[in-house]
Amino acid sequence: PGTVAVAQTAAERVPQMADTERLFEYFSVPARKPKRTLLTALVLNEKGLDRGVACGVTDFCLGASASETHSRRNSGMGTEEATRRIIAAAKQAVAAGKRVQVSVQSAFGCGFEGPVAEERVLGMVRAYLDAGLRTVSLADTAGHANPAQVERLFTKIRRLDPAVECACHFHNTYGLGMANIFAALRVGVASVETSFGGLGGCPFTKMAAGNVATEDFVHALQRQGQRTDVDLARLITVARCVAEQFGRVLVTRVTPRGPAQAAGLHAGDIILAVGGHKVGGLEEFYRQLWALGPAGVTVRLKLLQRADVVRLDGASGDRYA
């Protein structure tokens, strides 16, 4: 299912999230909620949980940061206090019948502190597991993760409790987000959190950057024959509309170009044709061109900007999908 995640944060600190309750109240009406969609709220303390429950949130992500500096900037608490309070709030949400995921933010490094010790991250995960919370996400808030580190850390978490359900959340600060996602999938991570258009970014980290773009991830999966049920064209349309609305260039590869096709002709292909018929390869091209003779032959070759076939006989090109 698709997931729409909205943070329950203080409006004065993150004004972009000031109308979160209105969004949940609107989409909580069954007729307005898209099928196969989870509406998830990210909360950092008990007050955020209370706000979420009041406006009808059914799925919560509650997180604490493994970086002491980021934790204080993001939540106003040190890591130890934040973890303790998150666990208490998560247990309260479970008791109220809510679905809960707990997360470790800055799990792979911090823009302020640099590397974060893996044992520190694992200690937070152990605390979650000891509290009976077995849906756990690791968030690369600063975008410092690398694939080897991702595989190693998630493997260690799965050894702590084979029943744990892992999720991953990668910011694409340095361009490794997609590689990190596939590294996580290789070691059994069940859920991936992305954002259309590559939107996002924590305002309280040193260098804010968005998540891996949803349309890029879906495109990568579909190129492998997976998740073909997802409407990639609609995702791209949404991202383009958002880019136009806000007048900004989104950090996404697929949206400005469109998806690559599994077969057929694509932008950038060189098409060779002689006498109105496509030929395969330069050797065949030259053979047929020689057979035609020099009289009246006009040669036109170009890189395709669109899927237009260039003919050598001067006729207008066919169009291929």
Summary of the structure (lengths in Angstrom):
residues: 321
radius of gyration: 25.1
end to end distance: 30.2
largest distance: 85.8
contacts: 988
relative contact order: 0.07
helix: 40%
strand: 17%
